[in-house]
Amino acid sequence: MLNKPLISHLYTADPSAHVFEGKLYIYPSHDRETDQPTNDNGDQYDMVDYHVFSMDDLEGEVTDHGVALSVEDVAWADKQLWAPDAAYKDGKYYLYFPARDKGGIFRIGVAVSDRPEGPFSPEPEPMKGSFSIDPATFVDDDNQAYMYFGGIWGGQLQNWQGDEYNPAGSEPEGDVPAILPVVGKLTDDMKEFAEKPREIEIVDENGELLKASDHDRRFFEASWMHKYNGRYYFSYSTGDTHYICYATSDNPYGPFVYGGRILEPVLGWTTHHSIVEFQDRWFLFHHDCEISDGVNHLRNVKIKEIFYDSEGNILPVV
Ligand code: FUB
């Protein structure tokens, strides 16, 4: 299963992988053909539902559990079910997903199930205080959950550099600090933020915030959080330079020190991933556009094994 398209009967992308009940569960976006125009707004990413997939082990079959949530079942959402994530806490499974609301603004919703594969019942409103895209929910060893999120350009994070949505917002250029991703602690019932989401700092080896001009390293979208040997690893996509990078901290709020690249550019514009430990090995789930021969919005999920050195640095995927 390593390095090959994992699913070929549907287009799938943005895979969030988790181990639940001893199996690997994959929560990807479900790409589809569309008449929407291709632009920096991401209109071509015109998805309407999610399927959940599972694997008993890496060599076995991939089971498609069917539609777990549809946009037509989400009262507040208009369109564009983008990159989701899932979490388990206290006997329930939660699916977190971004979508444009009826006013065209990306918000983040939550849906609940008794089973990891769903179906998931959505809450009638988006999470209060949510904005932008790409939720990644991380449940720490003390059972406290956090959501990391945000994405610039089509993900609208540049429109939220203040408390209000500013349609004129744009990505800064030059020596000023880059736009930062956001984290918020979740409530015990996993349905709301327990605090106002705050920015997380990504700094270089001198402790300086990464600069807006540093497109090879600055955050663009695709947050993911995992823990390895007690350290917090925040990984993300650099968007227009197409890298998956990571930064580490001893605190879930950061600051995170830039650590390097995990994945070089793949076929297709977007790159988006998750990192999970399964059966004592570590895996990167990501996507490219192999099956569609390079159509940016028709992607397929792949798995690669990753390794750490003795100091906990993630070795670049070859
Ligand atoms: O799948 C739609 C968007 O493309 C995701 O939300 C981004 O991370 C990018 O992969």
Boltz pocket constraint, residues with backbone or C-beta under 6 A from the ligand:
constraints:
  - pocket:
      binder: B
      contacts: [[A, 13], [A, 14], [A, 29], [A, 45], [A, 81], [A, 82], [A, 83], [A, 133], [A, 134], [A, 151], [A, 221], [A, 222], [A, 270], [A, 271], [A, 272]]
      max_distance: 6.0
